[in-house]
């Protein structure tokens, strides 16, 4: 199981807990995790990734194992600790403004 931690606004949208556990088919990648997340919580479709292009929204960031994975290719393997469930995959709402 992959553990995913959601920020408050996405938890509210999905009516989910802070951390959700997902079964991911195939290799653990950003794409496979987000596909599983959107399948389990349909209200999140379009909130994290654009519905058409499937690209990450500008004010959303992904972290795992103290690393920013936001600019990694969507099909790059996630760290082993995330794939085994030892560490969570974090979806973070970025701050903007000054």
Beta strands, then each sheet from edge to edge (+ up, - down):
strand 1: 2-5
strand 2: 19-22
strand 3: 60-64
strand 4: 67-68
strand 5: 89-93
sheet 1: 2+ 1- 5- 3+ 4-
end
